[in-house]
Amino acid sequence: MNKNPKNAGVIVIGNEILSGRTQDLNISYIGKRLEGLGIILSEVTIIPDIENDIINKVKVYSERYDYVFTTGGIGPTHDDITTVSIAKAFNVNVVRNKDAANRMEKHYQHSNLSEARLKMADIPEGAILINNHVSGAPAFQINNVFVLAGVPEIMRSMFDSLIEHLVSGPAILTSSVCTNLTESKLANGMSKIQEECQAVSIGSYPFFKQGNLGVNIVLRSTDKDLLLNQHKLIEELVNNLKGKILETHLSDET
């Protein structure tokens, strides 16, 4: 089994996200869908609607990750500059894509299709169109970069349509151990367990419920046997520290 799953990065583009006026709802959706495909979301960044920032970040991510997803900035208004910026990142022109325009005409009917809306049919040369069943204007793929809308409902439609363009990796398996111990008590032991097996990632997530402190320890790997072994070591660590295991979980695949 391939031990090196594909990885991805997400670039969220939009001043409205940085200002706090709009809450991002896309990152968690993309992350969960990618995990189901065996693709690890390794990094997320949020940047403003500034051309050079978009160009530079897309170039870096495109070289760093197998897949890159951008959200935001492909609408019809003057500040929607993502398409032009990404075209510049790959040194191609933006042209009126006949297929994209036809799709939009069918969706809006010709009498309702304004020139402002048709701007969303301007696509970098050589890009592959991605269906948008909600509002008609397609997303697109150029190289390993998938350029999606920022509106959550539209983004989800686009993302669900592009899955066929992705090469899935081995399934990412998860397990978890919930304990009443605190991170400070677990830190040394968890560090040793992690150091002994880098193929299983171990994360700790503190919680405070009904006046009680605790930690939820989550393990992730593509290797079932290694995951089960590390899970067992975590349980032994909790027991050796005289803690209580409040809940334990193994994903269905294991």
Secondary structure by P-SEA (a helix, b strand, c coil): cccccccbbbbbbcccccccccccccaaaaaaaaaaacccccbbbbbcccaaaaaaaaaaaaacccbbbbbccccccccccaaaaaaaaacccccccaaaaaaaaaacccccccccccccccccccbbbbbbccccccccccccbbbbbccaaaaaaaaaaacccccccccccbbbbbcccccccaaaaaaaaaaacccbbbbbbbbccccbbbbbbbbbcccaaaaaaaaaaaaaaaaaaccccccccccccc
